[in-house]
Amino acid sequence: MQYQSTRGHDMPQSFSEILLGGLAPDGGLYLPKQYPQVTADELEAWRKLSYADLAFEVLSRFCDDIPADDLRALTRKTYTAEVYCNARPGDNTADITPLRTLGEEGGTPLQLLGLSNGPTLAFKDMAMQLLGNLFEYALRRAGLKLNILGATSGDTGSAAEYAMRGKDGIRVFMLSPHRKMSAFQTAQMFSLQDPNIFNLAIEGVFDDAQDIVKAVSNDHAFKARQSIGTVNSINWARVVAQVVYYFKGWLLATDGPGQKVSFCVPSGNFGNVCAGHIARMMGLPIDKLVVATNENDVLDEFFRTGTYRVRTSAQTYHTSSPSMDISKASNFERFVFDLLGQDGDKLADLFRDVDTKGGFDLSGTPEFDRIRQFGFVSGRSTHEDRLATIRDVHARYGVTIDTHTADGVKVAREYLTPGVPMVVLETALPAKFADTIREALGHEPERPAAFDGIEALPQRFEVMPADAAQVKAYIARHTGL
């Protein structure tokens, strides 16, 4: 399996070659030269597999330069009920991503795919735990060390740090927007005292932190000298690990070949729903991919109108679903590449317009017409929508959902098709957003006992301006290089 850059860089790379890096040399993102196909017969044979072995089957189609026995050992080490131990009462923990049917609405089963059972209670654990094991394996095999630079709006950071803490040969430098995460999210990250974890609170919004990561990645000399790698969803291994749970969700929601399922995905950086697009391109029978945004509705605007209009930091709202407070979705480029028929030159022109003009417009073009062929629709949700949805789901089904999942349920209800299951990806457990749960329901959300009192733990972090040069200087001081 060979990989190409979305912007046309013509030196094919293997899975292991792109695993430890981030952006391609031309600033693009990596995608396989062709998507592997999965047949209906193969899908049916996969029904009997554990999640770990399903992950092996999917990943092995993208990764042919890690020996099969080693890759299978890595997926089995990653996906265990001991690691993903925070399932809701009554869920089947052996499924790793248990499917819960809320009820039938308009002749459609409305379901939640539980992706928040890992160590940080967010869906990012599904890919990040595997990435930590892949990194450690690859670094040990090559005798190398890695300095990971990432940006987070809340959940990526803690998932990465919990996956990488104590890993041999790895340091993590994680950027987050200062005072714009929930108290629980902040405590998960900043309370870690591991010497290989460094938290930088950036004075700005998530997009400022993400821009710094891209700027550092595009300084090729610094990146090489400091052995910089990424764990954001620009890293291909993270995206392909997320593809697995679409296959698992489809298998749990169906009982025979060819049956259609729709997925609704709360989306900020587009990595989660991009994985669904890739699963569909591989042949998974997906009807609709529903993109749910919050008040930061750049993606909803694009899917409705064809106009991609990036907001400035001042125009980005701080909302009660903060992990989606993103106005420049990194993974969106991978989807647009496919939308353009994988024309790297045309894509590079469009994203130059993003940098110079703040966006681009595909309305009225054949490319925009292809969006529906790919199954994409979208919608947005507000704070009042979140409160109403949390209250309704709790009253109607006895289930408490977090704010981001509430955005998903609200928008999913706009696209129900009789007889086609609608699976909403649960993005986090409600304990991570206690303030809004209290506002909606009048009581504290339940939390796993291991997280009692986490907000009171000592915190270790450094506040820093949104300046790439200062971040690079900080990294250099702490690596000695």
C-alpha positions in Angstrom: 0.0 0.0 0.0 1.5 3.3 -1.1 0.5 6.8 0.1 0.3 10.1 -1.8 0.0 13.7 -0.7 -3.3 15.5 -1.2 -1.3 18.4 -2.8 0.5 16.3 -5.4 3.9 15.5 -3.9 4.8 12.5 -6.1 7.1 10.5 -3.9 5.0 7.5 -2.7 5.4 6.5 0.9 4.6 3.3 2.9 2.5 3.1 6.0 5.5 3.0 8.3 7.2 5.9 6.6 4.2 8.2 7.2 3.4 6.8 10.7 5.8 8.9 12.7 5.3 12.1 10.6 2.5 14.4 10.0 2.1 16.7 6.9 3.7 15.7 3.6 6.7 17.8 2.4 4.4 19.9 0.3 2.1 20.7 3.2 -0.6 18.1 2.2 -2.1 15.2 4.0 -1.5 11.6 3.2 -4.1 9.3 1.7 -3.7 5.8 0.1 -3.3 5.9 -3.7 -6.4 3.7 -3.8 -8.9 2.6 -1.2 -8.9 -1.2 -0.6 -12.2 -2.8 -1.2 -14.2 -5.1 1.2 -16.7 -7.5 -0.3 -20.1 -8.4 1.2 -18.9 -11.9 1.8 -15.9 -10.6 3.8 -18.2 -8.3 5.8 -20.4 -11.3 6.7 -17.3 -13.3 7.7 -16.2 -10.5 10.0 -19.4 -10.7 12.2 -17.9 -13.3 14.4 -14.6 -11.4 15.0 -13.6 -9.7 18.2 -13.0 -5.9 17.9 -9.3 -6.5 18.1 -9.3 -9.0 15.2 -11.7 -6.8 13.2 -9.2 -4.0 13.7 -6.5 -6.2 12.4 -8.5 -7.1 9.3 -9.2 -3.4 8.4 -5.7 -2.1 9.3 -3.9 -4.9 7.4 -5.5 -3.6 4.2 -3.7 -0.2 4.7 -0.5 -1.5 6.3 1.4 -4.2 4.5 4.9 -3.3 5.9 4.3 -4.4 9.5 4.4 -8.2 9.8 0.9 -9.7 10.2 1.7 -11.4 13.5 3.1 -8.1 14.9 0.1 -6.1 13.7 -2.3 -8.6 15.2 -0.4 -8.6 18.5 -0.7 -4.8 18.6 -4.4 -4.7 18.0 -5.0 -7.4 20.6 -2.8 -5.5 23.1 -4.8 -2.3 22.4 -8.5 -3.4 22.3 -9.2 -5.2 25.5 -12.0 -4.9 28.0 -9.4 -3.9 30.6 -8.5 -0.8 28.7 -12.0 0.1 27.5 -13.6 -0.5 30.9 -15.9 2.5 31.3 -18.9 1.2 29.5 -22.4 2.2 30.7 -24.2 -0.3 32.9 -25.9 -2.9 30.7 -23.6 -2.5 27.7 -21.6 -5.4 26.4 -18.1 -4.5 27.3 -16.7 -7.3 25.0 -17.9 -5.3 22.0 -15.5 -2.5 23.0 -17.8 -0.1 21.1 -21.2 -1.3 22.3 -24.3 -0.3 20.4 -27.3 1.0 22.4 -30.7 1.5 20.9 -32.4 4.5 22.4 -35.7 3.8 20.7 -37.6 4.0 17.4 -38.4 7.4 16.0 -40.4 7.7 12.8 -39.9 4.1 11.9 -36.1 4.4 12.3 -34.0 2.8 15.1 -32.1 5.7 16.8 -28.9 4.2 18.2 -25.7 5.3 20.1 -22.3 3.8 19.3 -20.4 3.8 22.6 -16.9 5.1 21.7 -16.2 6.7 25.1 -15.3 3.7 27.2 -11.5 4.2 27.2 -9.2 5.7 29.8 -10.1 9.4 29.1 -13.8 8.8 28.4 -13.8 10.2 24.9 -13.8 8.6 21.4 -10.3 9.8 20.8 -9.1 6.8 22.9 -10.2 4.4 20.2 -7.4 5.5 17.9 -4.9 7.1 20.3 -4.4 3.9 22.3 -3.4 2.1 19.1 -1.3 5.0 18.0 0.7 4.8 21.2 1.4 1.1 20.7 2.3 1.6 17.0 4.6 4.5 17.8 6.4 2.5 20.5 6.7 -0.5 18.2 8.1 1.5 15.3 10.5 3.5 17.4 11.9 0.4 19.1 12.3 -1.3 15.8 14.2 1.6 14.3 16.1 2.6 17.4 14.6 6.2 17.3 13.0 8.7 19.6 10.0 10.9 18.9 8.8 14.3 20.1 5.1 14.5 19.5 3.6 18.0 18.9 -0.2 18.2 19.0 -3.1 20.6 19.4 -6.3 19.9 21.2 -9.7 21.5 21.8 -10.2 19.2 24.7 -10.2 15.4 24.1 -7.3 14.8 21.7 -4.8 16.1 24.2 -5.8 13.9 27.1 -6.2 10.8 24.9 -2.8 11.4 23.5 -1.1 12.0 26.8 -2.8 8.9 28.5 -1.7 6.8 25.5 1.9 8.1 25.4 2.7 8.6 29.1 5.6 6.5 30.1 6.2 5.3 26.6 9.9 4.6 25.9 11.5 7.2 23.6 8.5 9.5 23.4 7.9 13.1 24.6 4.5 14.9 24.2 4.2 18.6 23.7 0.4 19.4 23.7 -1.0 22.8 22.9 -4.5 23.8 24.1 -6.5 27.0 24.1 -6.1 28.7 27.5 -9.2 28.6 29.7 -11.4 27.3 26.9 -11.8 23.6 27.8 -14.1 22.2 30.5 -12.7 21.9 34.0 -12.7 18.1 33.7 -10.9 18.1 30.3 -8.3 20.6 31.7 -7.7 18.5 34.8 -7.3 15.3 32.8 -4.4 16.9 31.0 -2.8 19.3 33.4 -2.8 17.0 36.4 -0.5 14.5 34.7 2.9 14.6 36.3 4.8 12.3 33.9 8.1 13.7 33.0 7.6 13.1 29.2 4.3 15.1 29.2 4.4 18.9 28.5 1.2 21.0 28.5 1.3 24.5 26.8 -1.9 26.6 27.3 -2.0 28.9 24.2 -3.5 32.4 24.5 -6.1 32.1 21.8 -8.5 29.5 20.3 -7.9 26.0 19.1 -7.3 27.2 15.5 -4.3 29.2 16.8 -2.9 26.1 18.4 -3.5 24.0 15.3 -1.8 26.7 13.1 1.3 26.5 15.3 1.5 22.7 14.8 1.2 23.2 11.1 3.8 25.9 11.1 6.3 23.8 13.0 5.6 20.8 10.8 6.3 23.0 7.7 9.7 24.0 9.2 11.3 20.9 7.8 14.8 21.5 9.2 13.4 22.0 12.8 11.1 19.1 12.4 14.0 16.8 11.4 16.3 18.0 14.0 13.8 17.6 16.8 12.2 14.4 15.4 8.7 16.0 15.5 5.7 13.7 15.0 2.0 14.4 15.3 -1.0 12.7 16.9 -3.7 15.1 15.6 -6.0 13.7 12.9 -3.6 14.9 10.2 -1.8 11.6 11.2 -3.1 9.0 8.8 -2.8 6.1 11.4 -5.3 7.9 13.6 -7.8 8.2 10.9 -7.5 4.6 9.7 -7.9 3.4 13.3 -11.2 5.2 13.4 -12.4 3.5 10.2 -12.6 0.3 12.3 -15.5 1.4 14.4 -17.7 2.2 11.4 -17.4 -1.4 10.4 -18.1 -2.5 13.9 -21.1 -0.2 14.2 -22.5 -1.5 10.9 -22.0 -5.1 12.0 -23.8 -4.5 15.3 -26.7 -2.5 13.6 -27.4 -5.1 10.9 -28.1 -8.8 10.6 -27.4 -9.5 6.9 -25.5 -8.4 3.8 -26.2 -5.1 2.0 -28.3 -3.5 4.7 -27.9 0.3 4.8 -27.0 2.2 8.0 -26.6 6.0 8.4 -24.1 7.5 10.8 -24.4 11.0 12.5 -21.0 12.4 13.6 -20.5 15.4 15.8 -17.7 17.2 13.9 -15.1 19.9 14.4 -11.8 18.8 12.8 -13.5 16.4 10.4 -11.3 13.4 11.2 -14.1 11.4 12.8 -16.5 11.7 9.9 -13.6 11.5 7.3 -13.1 7.9 8.7 -16.7 7.2 7.8 -16.2 8.5 4.3 -13.2 6.2 3.9 -15.2 3.2 5.2 -17.9 4.0 2.6 -15.3 4.3 -0.1 -14.1 0.8 0.9 -17.6 -0.6 0.3 -19.3 -0.4 3.7 -23.1 0.1 2.9 -23.5 3.5 4.4 -26.6 5.5 3.5 -26.0 9.0 4.9 -23.0 10.5 6.7 -24.6 13.3 8.8 -22.2 16.1 9.8 -23.4 17.7 13.1 -21.7 21.1 14.1 -22.3 23.5 16.9 -22.4 27.3 16.5 -19.0 27.1 14.8 -20.8 25.9 11.6 -18.1 26.2 8.9 -18.7 22.6 7.8 -22.5 22.9 7.9 -22.3 26.0 5.7 -20.1 24.2 3.2 -22.3 21.1 2.9 -25.4 23.3 2.5 -24.0 25.9 0.1 -20.6 24.8 -1.3 -18.9 27.8 0.4 -16.0 27.0 2.7 -15.5 30.2 4.8 -12.9 30.0 7.6 -13.7 32.1 10.7 -11.1 34.2 12.5 -10.2 33.7 16.1 -12.5 36.5 17.1 -15.4 34.9 15.1 -15.0 31.5 16.8 -17.5 30.9 19.5 -16.7 29.4 22.9 -19.5 26.9 23.3 -20.8 24.2 25.7 -19.5 21.6 23.2 -16.0 23.0 23.3 -14.2 20.1 21.5 -16.0 21.3 18.3 -15.0 24.9 18.7 -13.0 24.7 15.5 -13.3 26.9 12.4 -10.5 25.4 10.3 -10.9 21.6 9.9 -7.6 19.9 9.1 -9.0 16.7 7.9 -11.5 18.4 5.5 -8.6 18.5 3.0 -8.7 14.7 2.6 -12.4 14.8 1.7 -12.0 17.7 -0.7 -9.2 15.8 -2.4 -11.6 13.0 -3.2 -14.3 15.5 -4.1 -12.0 16.9 -6.7 -11.3 13.5 -8.2 -7.9 13.4 -6.4 -6.6 16.4 -8.4 -3.7 17.5 -6.2 -2.9 20.7 -8.2 -6.5 21.9 -8.0 -6.7 21.1 -4.3 -3.5 23.0 -3.6 -5.0 26.0 -5.4 -8.1 25.9 -3.2 -6.2 25.7 0.0 -4.0 28.6 -1.1 -7.2 30.5 -1.3 -8.0 29.4 2.2 -4.7 31.0 3.3 -5.0 34.1 1.2 -8.7 34.8 0.9 -10.1 32.9 3.9 -11.9 30.2 1.9 -13.2 29.0 -1.4 -16.5 28.5 -3.2 -17.6 25.3 -5.0 -21.3 26.2 -5.3 -22.7 25.4 -8.7 -19.8 23.1 -9.7 -19.9 19.4 -10.6 -17.7 18.8 -7.5 -20.4 20.2 -5.2 -22.9 18.0 -6.9 -20.8 15.0 -5.9 -21.3 15.7 -2.2 -24.7 14.0 -2.3 -23.2 11.0 -4.1 -20.8 10.6 -1.2 -23.8 10.5 1.1 -23.1 13.7 3.0 -25.7 16.0 4.7 -25.3 18.3 7.6 -26.9 20.5 10.3 -26.1 22.7 13.3 -27.0 22.8 16.9 -27.0 25.6 19.5 -26.6 25.7 23.3 -30.4 25.7 23.7 -30.7 22.8 21.3 -28.1 20.9 23.4 -30.0 21.5 26.6 -33.3 20.5 25.1 -31.8 17.3 23.6 -30.1 16.2 26.8 -33.4 16.7 28.7 -35.4 14.9 26.0 -33.1 11.9 25.8 -32.9 11.6 29.5 -36.7 11.9 30.0 -37.6 9.6 27.1 -34.9 6.9 27.3 -33.3 7.3 30.8 -29.9 8.0 29.2 -27.7 11.0 29.9 -25.6 12.1 26.9 -22.8 14.7 26.7 -23.0 18.0 24.9 -21.3 16.9 21.7 -23.4 13.7 21.4 -26.5 15.9 22.0 -25.5 18.0 18.9 -25.4 14.7 17.0 -28.8 13.4 18.2 -30.4 16.8 17.4 -29.1 16.8 13.8 -29.6 13.1 13.3 -33.3 13.5 13.9 -33.4 15.8 10.9 -32.3 13.0 8.6 -34.1 9.9 9.7 -35.1 7.4 7.0 -37.8 4.8 7.8 -36.2 1.4 8.1 -32.6 2.6 8.0 -30.9 2.6 11.4 -29.4 6.0 12.4 -26.3 5.5 14.5 -25.0 8.5 16.4 -21.4 8.3 17.4 -21.2 9.0 21.1 -18.1 11.2 21.5 -17.7 11.5 25.3 -19.2 10.5 28.6 -21.3 13.3 30.2 -19.0 13.5 33.2 -16.6 15.6 31.1 -19.1 18.4 30.8 -20.7 18.6 34.2 -21.6 22.3 34.1 -24.0 21.9 31.1 -25.4 18.6 32.4 -26.3 20.4 35.7 -27.9 23.2 33.7 -29.9 20.7 31.7 -30.9 18.1 34.3 -30.3 19.8 37.6 -27.9 17.2 38.9 -24.3 16.0 38.6 -23.5 13.4 35.9 -22.2 10.1 37.0 -18.4 9.6 36.6 -16.2 6.6 37.0 -14.8 6.3 40.5 -11.2 6.7 39.2 -12.0 10.3 38.3 -13.5 11.5 41.5 -11.8 14.7 42.6 -9.7 15.0 39.5 -10.3 18.8 39.3 -8.6 19.3 42.7 -5.3 17.6 41.8 -2.2 19.8 41.3 -1.8 21.0 37.7 1.4 21.4 35.7 1.3 23.6 32.6 2.7 26.7 31.0 0.8 29.6 29.5 2.3 30.8 26.2 1.3 33.3 23.4 0.1 32.0 20.1 3.6 32.2 18.6 5.2 29.3 16.7 8.7 30.7 17.4 8.2 30.6 21.2 6.8 27.1 21.0 9.8 25.9 19.0 12.1 27.5 21.5 10.3 25.7 24.4 10.6 22.4 22.6 14.3 22.9 22.0 14.9 23.8 25.6 13.3 20.6 26.8 14.9 18.3 24.3 18.4 19.9 24.5 18.6 19.9 20.7 
